[in-house]
């Protein structure tokens, strides 16, 4: 039986698991990798080419099983998958001499899929207005009104409130640009989400909310 599996030959920069994104059959490769992610959720470690081919129907599914086998072997070369000899279905002499493999995700391949999922998620968040940011702006403005009514306003509190307002307005402007400009990258939305979820800003707004009530 031929047990010589495809060898991982990713580029020396270590980004081999992303090579399939620029390959001609990128949709097929993405569909194959998705099949392994679904299998992992079901606690299945290894998949045969037949298992991948019989996965969820998609526009990327080829007409022949051989196309899936070639895609699997290419993903092994790039380091996304690992191939091991499949001895579980050897029932005849012909099967023993036929090259058969089972495949599983590599650590690098799984990390690449996690990175791509984060990228897709960031793109999906782009331009989404965050209600919490608008609430923080109102809270900071109310805190400034309270400070302005005092005979001797606390300069440190005023500085923090103004700094919080500037941060929120800046994030709101960035988000508006991302919402109106479809050609802009995901970086603005990522920054926006990070600012809106910042625990430091949230705690300061809560402090000013408490000070405004007193």
DRENPA-3360 file (N, C-alpha, C; in nm, 2 decimals, always signed):
BEGIN
1 = XXXXXXXX = +0.08/-0.12/+0.00/+0.00/+0.00/+0.00/+0.09/+0.12/+0.00 ~ +0.06/+0.22/-0.09/+0.14/+0.34/-0.09/+0.10/+0.43/+0.02 ~ +0.19/+0.46/+0.11/+0.16/+0.54/+0.23/+0.23/+0.67/+0.23 ~ +0.28/+0.71/+0.11/+0.35/+0.84/+0.10/+0.25/+0.95/+0.09 ~ +0.24/+1.03/+0.19/+0.14/+1.13/+0.20/+0.19/+1.26/+0.14 ~ +0.11/+1.35/+0.09/+0.16/+1.48/+0.05/+0.23/+1.55/+0.16 ~ +0.34/+1.62/+0.13/+0.42/+1.68/+0.23/+0.39/+1.83/+0.24 ~ +0.39/+1.88/+0.37/+0.36/+2.02/+0.39/+0.48/+2.10/+0.34;
9 = XXXXXXXX = +0.46/+2.19/+0.25/+0.57/+2.27/+0.20/+0.53/+2.42/+0.19 ~ +0.48/+2.47/+0.30/+0.44/+2.61/+0.31/+0.56/+2.70/+0.29 ~ +0.53/+2.83/+0.25/+0.64/+2.93/+0.23/+0.71/+2.95/+0.36 ~ +0.84/+2.99/+0.35/+0.93/+3.01/+0.46/+0.88/+3.11/+0.56 ~ +0.79/+3.20/+0.52/+0.74/+3.31/+0.61/+0.64/+3.26/+0.71 ~ +0.60/+3.13/+0.70/+0.51/+3.08/+0.80/+0.36/+3.10/+0.77 ~ +0.33/+3.16/+0.66/+0.19/+3.19/+0.63/+0.13/+3.10/+0.52 ~ +0.18/+2.98/+0.51/+0.14/+2.88/+0.42/-0.01/+2.85/+0.43;
17 = XXXXXXXX = -0.07/+2.84/+0.55/-0.21/+2.81/+0.56/-0.31/+2.91/+0.50 ~ -0.25/+3.03/+0.46/-0.33/+3.13/+0.40/-0.32/+3.13/+0.25 ~ -0.23/+3.04/+0.20/-0.20/+3.04/+0.05/-0.33/+3.01/-0.03 ~ -0.42/+2.93/+0.02/-0.54/+2.89/-0.05/-0.63/+3.01/-0.09 ~ -0.61/+3.12/-0.01/-0.70/+3.24/-0.04/-0.67/+3.31/-0.17 ~ -0.55/+3.28/-0.23/-0.52/+3.34/-0.35/-0.51/+3.24/-0.46 ~ -0.56/+3.12/-0.44/-0.56/+3.01/-0.53/-0.68/+3.02/-0.62 ~ -0.68/+2.97/-0.74/-0.79/+2.98/-0.84/-0.92/+2.91/-0.78;
25 = XXXXXXXX = -0.91/+2.81/-0.71/-1.03/+2.74/-0.65/-1.05/+2.77/-0.51 ~ -1.04/+2.90/-0.47/-1.05/+2.94/-0.33/-1.18/+2.90/-0.27 ~ -1.29/+2.91/-0.35/-1.42/+2.87/-0.29/-1.42/+2.72/-0.25 ~ -1.36/+2.64/-0.33/-1.36/+2.50/-0.30/-1.27/+2.48/-0.18 ~ -1.16/+2.54/-0.17/-1.07/+2.52/-0.05/-1.15/+2.57/+0.08 ~ -1.22/+2.68/+0.07/-1.29/+2.73/+0.18/-1.40/+2.64/+0.22 ~ -1.46/+2.58/+0.13/-1.57/+2.48/+0.16/-1.51/+2.36/+0.22 ~ -1.40/+2.31/+0.18/-1.33/+2.19/+0.24/-1.29/+2.22/+0.38;
33 = XXXXXXXX = -1.23/+2.34/+0.41/-1.19/+2.37/+0.54/-1.31/+2.38/+0.63 ~ -1.42/+2.44/+0.58/-1.55/+2.45/+0.66/-1.60/+2.31/+0.70 ~ -1.58/+2.21/+0.61/-1.62/+2.08/+0.64/-1.55/+2.02/+0.77 ~ -1.42/+2.06/+0.77/-1.34/+2.01/+0.89/-1.38/+2.08/+1.02 ~ -1.42/+2.21/+1.01/-1.46/+2.28/+1.13/-1.59/+2.23/+1.18 ~ -1.68/+2.20/+1.09/-1.81/+2.14/+1.12/-1.79/+2.00/+1.19 ~ -1.70/+1.92/+1.13/-1.67/+1.79/+1.19/-1.61/+1.80/+1.33 ~ -1.52/+1.91/+1.35/-1.46/+1.92/+1.48/-1.57/+1.95/+1.59;
41 = XXXXXXXX = -1.67/+2.03/+1.55/-1.78/+2.06/+1.64/-1.86/+1.93/+1.68 ~ -1.85/+1.84/+1.59/-1.92/+1.71/+1.62/-1.82/+1.60/+1.68 ~ -1.70/+1.65/+1.72/-1.60/+1.57/+1.78/-1.54/+1.46/+1.68 ~ -1.55/+1.49/+1.55/-1.49/+1.40/+1.46/-1.35/+1.45/+1.42 ~ -1.25/+1.37/+1.44/-1.11/+1.41/+1.42/-1.07/+1.40/+1.27 ~ -1.09/+1.28/+1.21/-1.05/+1.25/+1.08/-1.16/+1.25/+0.98 ~ -1.14/+1.29/+0.86/-1.23/+1.28/+0.75/-1.17/+1.22/+0.63 ~ -1.25/+1.14/+0.56/-1.21/+1.08/+0.43/-1.26/+1.18/+0.32;
49 = XXXXXXXX = -1.20/+1.17/+0.20/-1.25/+1.25/+0.09/-1.39/+1.24/+0.07 ~ -1.45/+1.11/+0.08/-1.59/+1.09/+0.06/-1.67/+1.17/+0.16 ~ -1.62/+1.18/+0.29/-1.69/+1.26/+0.39/-1.70/+1.40/+0.36 ~ -1.59/+1.46/+0.31/-1.58/+1.60/+0.27/-1.67/+1.62/+0.15 ~ -1.67/+1.53/+0.05/-1.76/+1.55/-0.06/-1.90/+1.54/-0.03 ~ -1.94/+1.46/+0.07/-2.08/+1.45/+0.10/-2.12/+1.55/+0.21 ~ -2.04/+1.65/+0.23/-2.08/+1.75/+0.33/-2.19/+1.84/+0.28 ~ -2.22/+1.95/+0.35/-2.32/+2.04/+0.31/-2.31/+2.09/+0.17;
57 = XXXXXXXX = -2.42/+2.09/+0.10/-2.42/+2.13/-0.04/-2.38/+2.27/-0.05 ~ -2.30/+2.31/-0.15/-2.26/+2.45/-0.18/-2.23/+2.46/-0.32 ~ -2.23/+2.59/-0.37/-2.20/+2.62/-0.51/-2.05/+2.58/-0.54 ~ -1.97/+2.56/-0.44/-1.83/+2.53/-0.47/-1.81/+2.38/-0.48 ~ -1.91/+2.30/-0.46/-1.89/+2.15/-0.46/-1.86/+2.11/-0.61 ~ -1.75/+2.04/-0.63/-1.72/+2.00/-0.77/-1.80/+1.88/-0.81 ~ -1.80/+1.85/-0.94/-1.88/+1.74/-0.99/-1.82/+1.60/-0.96 ~ -1.68/+1.60/-0.95/-1.61/+1.47/-0.93/-1.54/+1.47/-0.79;
65 = XXXXXXXX = -1.53/+1.35/-0.73/-1.46/+1.34/-0.61/-1.31/+1.37/-0.62 ~ -1.26/+1.34/-0.74/-1.11/+1.36/-0.76/-1.07/+1.51/-0.73 ~ -1.16/+1.60/-0.76/-1.13/+1.74/-0.74/-1.12/+1.77/-0.59 ~ -1.20/+1.70/-0.51/-1.19/+1.72/-0.36/-1.06/+1.66/-0.31 ~ -1.02/+1.54/-0.37/-0.89/+1.48/-0.33/-0.78/+1.57/-0.36 ~ -0.78/+1.63/-0.48/-0.67/+1.73/-0.51/-0.67/+1.85/-0.42 ~ -0.79/+1.90/-0.38/-0.79/+2.01/-0.29/-0.74/+1.97/-0.16 ~ -0.77/+1.85/-0.11/-0.72/+1.81/+0.02/-0.57/+1.80/+0.02;
73 = XXXXXXXX = -0.51/+1.74/-0.09/-0.37/+1.73/-0.10/-0.30/+1.86/-0.10 ~ -0.36/+1.96/-0.17/-0.30/+2.09/-0.18/-0.30/+2.16/-0.04 ~ -0.41/+2.14/+0.04/-0.42/+2.19/+0.17/-0.32/+2.13/+0.26 ~ -0.29/+2.00/+0.24/-0.18/+1.93/+0.31/-0.05/+2.00/+0.28 ~ -0.02/+2.03/+0.16/+0.11/+2.09/+0.12/+0.12/+2.23/+0.18 ~ +0.01/+2.30/+0.19/+0.01/+2.44/+0.25/+0.01/+2.43/+0.40 ~ -0.01/+2.32/+0.46/+0.00/+2.31/+0.61/-0.14/+2.32/+0.68 ~ -0.25/+2.33/+0.61/-0.38/+2.34/+0.67/-0.43/+2.21/+0.72;
81 = XXXXXXXX = -0.39/+2.10/+0.66/-0.43/+1.96/+0.69/-0.32/+1.87/+0.70 ~ -0.34/+1.76/+0.77/-0.24/+1.65/+0.78/-0.30/+1.52/+0.72 ~ -0.23/+1.45/+0.64/-0.27/+1.33/+0.58/-0.21/+1.21/+0.65 ~ -0.29/+1.11/+0.68/-0.24/+0.98/+0.73/-0.29/+0.87/+0.65 ~ -0.21/+0.76/+0.64/-0.26/+0.64/+0.56/-0.39/+0.59/+0.62 ~ -0.48/+0.56/+0.53/-0.61/+0.51/+0.56/-0.61/+0.36/+0.54 ~ -0.60/+0.28/+0.65/-0.60/+0.14/+0.65/-0.73/+0.08/+0.69 ~ -0.83/+0.16/+0.72/-0.95/+0.11/+0.77/-1.05/+0.05/+0.67;
89 = XXXXXXXX = -1.02/+0.07/+0.54/-1.11/+0.02/+0.44/-1.04/-0.07/+0.34 ~ -0.94/-0.13/+0.39/-0.86/-0.23/+0.30/-0.93/-0.36/+0.31 ~ -1.01/-0.39/+0.20/-1.08/-0.52/+0.20/-1.04/-0.61/+0.09 ~ -0.95/-0.56/+0.00/-0.90/-0.65/-0.11/-0.76/-0.61/-0.14 ~ -0.69/-0.69/-0.22/-0.55/-0.67/-0.25/-0.54/-0.54/-0.33 ~ -0.64/-0.51/-0.42/-0.63/-0.38/-0.49/-0.64/-0.26/-0.40 ~ -0.72/-0.27/-0.30/-0.73/-0.16/-0.20/-0.60/-0.14/-0.13 ~ -0.52/-0.24/-0.10/-0.40/-0.23/-0.03/-0.29/-0.15/-0.11;
97 = XXXXXXXX = -0.29/-0.16/-0.24/-0.20/-0.09/-0.32/-0.25/+0.04/-0.37 ~ -0.37/+0.07/-0.34/-0.43/+0.20/-0.38/-0.40/+0.31/-0.27 ~ -0.36/+0.43/-0.32/-0.32/+0.53/-0.22/-0.45/+0.59/-0.16 ~ -0.46/+0.58/-0.03/-0.58/+0.63/+0.04/-0.53/+0.70/+0.17 ~ -0.59/+0.81/+0.20/-0.56/+0.89/+0.32/-0.68/+0.93/+0.39 ~ -0.66/+0.96/+0.52/-0.76/+1.03/+0.60/-0.69/+1.16/+0.64 ~ -0.77/+1.26/+0.66/-0.72/+1.40/+0.68/-0.77/+1.46/+0.81 ~ -0.69/+1.54/+0.87/-0.74/+1.61/+0.99/-0.68/+1.75/+0.99;
105 = XXXXXXXX = -0.74/+1.84/+1.07/-0.69/+1.98/+1.08/-0.55/+1.98/+1.15 ~ -0.47/+2.07/+1.10/-0.34/+2.09/+1.18/-0.36/+2.21/+1.27 ~ -0.27/+2.23/+1.36/-0.28/+2.35/+1.45/-0.27/+2.48/+1.37 ~ -0.19/+2.48/+1.27/-0.18/+2.60/+1.19/-0.30/+2.62/+1.11 ~ -0.36/+2.51/+1.05/-0.48/+2.53/+0.98/-0.60/+2.58/+1.06 ~ -0.61/+2.53/+1.18/-0.71/+2.57/+1.27/-0.70/+2.72/+1.31 ~ -0.57/+2.76/+1.33/-0.54/+2.90/+1.37/-0.58/+2.99/+1.25 ~ -0.55/+2.95/+1.13/-0.58/+3.03/+1.01/-0.73/+3.05/+1.00;
113 = XXXXXXXX = -0.81/+2.94/+1.03/-0.95/+2.95/+1.02/-1.01/+3.04/+1.13 ~ -0.95/+3.04/+1.24/-0.99/+3.13/+1.35/-0.97/+3.28/+1.31 ~ -0.85/+3.30/+1.25/-0.82/+3.43/+1.20/-0.92/+3.48/+1.09 ~ -0.95/+3.39/+1.00/-1.05/+3.43/+0.90/-1.18/+3.46/+0.95 ~ -1.22/+3.38/+1.05/-1.35/+3.40/+1.12/-1.36/+3.54/+1.19 ~ -1.25/+3.57/+1.25/-1.24/+3.71/+1.32/-1.24/+3.82/+1.21 ~ -1.18/+3.80/+1.10/-1.18/+3.89/+0.99/-1.33/+3.91/+0.94 ~ -1.40/+3.80/+0.91/-1.53/+3.81/+0.86/-1.62/+3.88/+0.96;
121 = XXXXXXXX = -1.60/+3.85/+1.09/-1.68/+3.91/+1.20/-1.66/+4.06/+1.20 ~ -1.53/+4.10/+1.19/-1.50/+4.24/+1.19/-1.57/+4.32/+1.07 ~ -1.57/+4.25/+0.95/-1.63/+4.31/+0.84/-1.78/+4.33/+0.86 ~ -1.84/+4.23/+0.93/-1.98/+4.23/+0.95/-2.02/+4.34/+1.05 ~ -1.93/+4.38/+1.14/-1.96/+4.48/+1.24/-1.94/+4.62/+1.18 ~ -1.87/+4.63/+1.07/-1.84/+4.77/+1.02/-1.96/+4.85/+0.99 ~ -1.96/+4.97/+1.04/-2.07/+5.06/+1.02/-2.19/+5.05/+1.11 ~ -2.19/+4.95/+1.20/-2.30/+4.93/+1.30/-2.29/+5.03/+1.41;
129 = XXXXXXXX = -2.39/+5.12/+1.42/-2.38/+5.22/+1.52/-2.40/+5.16/+1.66 ~ -2.33/+5.20/+1.76/-2.33/+5.14/+1.89/-2.41/+5.24/+1.98 ~ -2.52/+5.19/+2.03/-2.61/+5.27/+2.12/-2.54/+5.30/+2.25 ~ -2.45/+5.22/+2.29/-2.38/+5.25/+2.42/-2.29/+5.37/+2.41 ~ -2.24/+5.40/+2.29/-2.15/+5.52/+2.27/-2.24/+5.64/+2.28 ~ -2.36/+5.64/+2.22/-2.45/+5.75/+2.23/-2.49/+5.78/+2.38 ~ -2.51/+5.67/+2.45/-2.55/+5.68/+2.59/-2.44/+5.74/+2.67 ~ -2.31/+5.70/+2.64/-2.20/+5.76/+2.71/-2.19/+5.91/+2.68;
137 = XXXXXXXX = -2.22/+5.95/+2.56/-2.21/+6.09/+2.53/-2.31/+6.17/+2.61 ~ -2.43/+6.12/+2.62/-2.53/+6.19/+2.70/-2.49/+6.19/+2.85 ~ -2.43/+6.08/+2.90/-2.39/+6.08/+3.04/-2.28/+6.18/+3.06 ~ -2.18/+6.19/+2.97/-2.07/+6.29/+2.99/-2.12/+6.43/+2.98 ~ -2.22/+6.46/+2.90/-2.27/+6.59/+2.89/-2.35/+6.63/+3.01 ~ -2.42/+6.54/+3.07/-2.49/+6.57/+3.20/-2.39/+6.59/+3.31 ~ -2.28/+6.52/+3.31/-2.18/+6.54/+3.41/-2.12/+6.68/+3.40 ~ -2.10/+6.72/+3.27/-2.04/+6.86/+3.26/-2.14/+6.97/+3.30;
145 = XXXXXXXX = -2.27/+6.94/+3.28/-2.37/+7.04/+3.32/-2.37/+7.05/+3.48 ~ -2.35/+6.94/+3.54/-2.35/+6.94/+3.69/-2.22/+7.02/+3.73 ~ -2.11/+6.99/+3.67/-1.99/+7.06/+3.70/-2.00/+7.21/+3.68 ~ -2.06/+7.25/+3.57/-2.07/+7.39/+3.53/-2.16/+7.46/+3.63 ~ -2.25/+7.39/+3.70/-2.34/+7.46/+3.80/-2.27/+7.48/+3.93 ~ -2.15/+7.42/+3.95/-2.08/+7.43/+4.08/-2.01/+7.57/+4.08 ~ -1.99/+7.62/+4.20/-1.92/+7.75/+4.22/-1.77/+7.73/+4.18 ~ -1.71/+7.62/+4.22/-1.57/+7.59/+4.19/-1.57/+7.45/+4.13;
153 = XXXXXXXX = -1.58/+7.44/+4.00/-1.58/+7.31/+3.93/-1.45/+7.24/+3.95 ~ -1.45/+7.11/+3.96/-1.33/+7.03/+3.98/-1.27/+7.01/+3.84 ~ -1.15/+7.07/+3.83/-1.08/+7.07/+3.70/-1.04/+6.93/+3.65 ~ -1.01/+6.84/+3.74/-0.97/+6.70/+3.70/-1.09/+6.63/+3.65 ~ -1.21/+6.65/+3.72/-1.33/+6.58/+3.67/-1.37/+6.64/+3.53 ~ -1.36/+6.77/+3.52/-1.40/+6.83/+3.39/-1.31/+6.78/+3.28 ~ -1.18/+6.76/+3.31/-1.08/+6.71/+3.21/-1.12/+6.57/+3.17 ~ -1.15/+6.48/+3.26/-1.19/+6.35/+3.23/-1.32/+6.34/+3.15;
161 = XXXXXXXX = -1.41/+6.42/+3.18/-1.54/+6.42/+3.11/-1.52/+6.47/+2.97 ~ -1.44/+6.58/+2.95/-1.41/+6.62/+2.81/-1.33/+6.52/+2.73 ~ -1.24/+6.46/+2.80/-1.16/+6.35/+2.73/-1.25/+6.24/+2.69 ~ -1.34/+6.20/+2.77/-1.44/+6.09/+2.73/-1.52/+6.13/+2.62 ~ -1.57/+6.26/+2.62/-1.65/+6.31/+2.51/-1.57/+6.31/+2.38 ~ -1.45/+6.36/+2.38/-1.37/+6.36/+2.26/-1.34/+6.22/+2.20 ~ -1.32/+6.12/+2.29/-1.30/+5.99/+2.25/-1.42/+5.93/+2.18 ~ -1.54/+5.95/+2.25/-1.66/+5.90/+2.19/-1.70/+5.97/+2.06;
169 = XXXXXXXX = -1.68/+6.10/+2.05/-1.71/+6.16/+1.92/-1.62/+6.12/+1.81 ~ -1.49/+6.10/+1.85/-1.40/+6.05/+1.75/-1.43/+5.91/+1.70 ~ -1.47/+5.83/+1.79/-1.51/+5.69/+1.75/-1.64/+5.70/+1.66 ~ -1.73/+5.78/+1.70/-1.85/+5.80/+1.62/-1.83/+5.85/+1.48 ~ -1.73/+5.94/+1.47/-1.70/+5.99/+1.33/-1.63/+5.88/+1.25 ~ -1.54/+5.80/+1.31/-1.48/+5.69/+1.24/-1.58/+5.59/+1.19 ~ -1.67/+5.56/+1.28/-1.78/+5.46/+1.24/-1.87/+5.52/+1.13 ~ -1.90/+5.64/+1.13/-1.98/+5.70/+1.03/-1.91/+5.70/+0.89;
177 = XXXXXXXX = -1.78/+5.72/+0.89/-1.70/+5.71/+0.77/-1.70/+5.57/+0.72 ~ -1.69/+5.47/+0.80/-1.69/+5.33/+0.76/-1.82/+5.29/+0.71 ~ -1.93/+5.35/+0.77/-2.06/+5.32/+0.72/-2.09/+5.38/+0.58 ~ -2.04/+5.49/+0.55/-2.07/+5.56/+0.43/-1.97/+5.52/+0.32 ~ -1.85/+5.47/+0.35/-1.75/+5.43/+0.26/-1.73/+5.28/+0.25 ~ -1.79/+5.21/+0.15/-1.78/+5.07/+0.15/-1.64/+5.02/+0.11 ~ -1.56/+5.11/+0.06/-1.42/+5.07/+0.02/-1.33/+5.07/+0.13 ~ -1.37/+5.13/+0.25/-1.27/+5.13/+0.36/-1.26/+5.00/+0.42;
185 = XXXXXXXX = -1.14/+4.98/+0.48/-1.11/+4.85/+0.54/-1.18/+4.83/+0.67 ~ -1.16/+4.71/+0.74/-1.23/+4.68/+0.86/-1.16/+4.74/+0.98 ~ -1.05/+4.81/+0.96/-0.98/+4.86/+1.08/-1.06/+4.96/+1.16 ~ -1.14/+5.05/+1.09/-1.21/+5.15/+1.16/-1.32/+5.08/+1.25 ~ -1.38/+4.98/+1.20/-1.49/+4.91/+1.27/-1.43/+4.84/+1.39 ~ -1.31/+4.78/+1.37/-1.24/+4.71/+1.48/-1.21/+4.81/+1.59 ~ -1.15/+4.93/+1.55/-1.12/+5.03/+1.65/-1.25/+5.07/+1.72 ~ -1.35/+5.09/+1.65/-1.48/+5.14/+1.71/-1.53/+5.04/+1.81;
193 = XXXXXXXX = -1.53/+4.91/+1.77/-1.57/+4.81/+1.87/-1.49/+4.80/+1.99 ~ -1.36/+4.82/+1.97/-1.27/+4.81/+2.08/-1.29/+4.93/+2.18 ~ -1.31/+5.05/+2.12/-1.33/+5.16/+2.20/-1.46/+5.15/+2.28 ~ -1.57/+5.11/+2.21/-1.70/+5.10/+2.28/-1.70/+4.99/+2.39 ~ -1.61/+4.89/+2.38/-1.61/+4.79/+2.48/-1.50/+4.81/+2.58 ~ -1.43/+4.93/+2.58/-1.32/+4.95/+2.67/-1.37/+4.96/+2.81 ~ -1.32/+4.88/+2.91/-1.37/+4.88/+3.04/-1.33/+5.01/+3.11 ~ -1.22/+5.08/+3.07/-1.18/+5.20/+3.13/-1.28/+5.31/+3.10;
201 = XXXXXXXX = -1.32/+5.32/+2.98/-1.42/+5.42/+2.95/-1.56/+5.40/+3.01 ~ -1.59/+5.27/+3.02/-1.72/+5.24/+3.08/-1.72/+5.27/+3.23 ~ -1.61/+5.25/+3.30/-1.60/+5.27/+3.44/-1.61/+5.42/+3.46 ~ -1.54/+5.50/+3.37/-1.54/+5.65/+3.39/-1.68/+5.70/+3.37 ~ -1.75/+5.65/+3.27/-1.89/+5.70/+3.25/-1.98/+5.67/+3.37 ~ -1.96/+5.55/+3.42/-2.04/+5.51/+3.54/-2.01/+5.60/+3.66 ~ -1.88/+5.64/+3.68/-1.84/+5.73/+3.78/-1.91/+5.87/+3.77 ~ -1.91/+5.92/+3.64/-1.97/+6.05/+3.62/-2.12/+6.04/+3.63;
209 = XXXXXX = -2.18/+5.93/+3.60/-2.32/+5.91/+3.62/-2.36/+5.92/+3.76 ~ -2.27/+5.86/+3.85/-2.29/+5.86/+3.99/-2.27/+6.00/+4.04 ~ -2.17/+6.07/+3.99/-2.14/+6.21/+4.04/-2.25/+6.30/+4.00 ~ -2.32/+6.28/+3.88/-2.42/+6.37/+3.84/-2.55/+6.36/+3.93 ~ -2.57/+6.23/+3.98/-2.68/+6.21/+4.07/-2.66/+6.28/+4.20 ~ -2.53/+6.29/+4.25/-2.51/+6.35/+4.37/-2.50/+6.50/+4.36;
% end
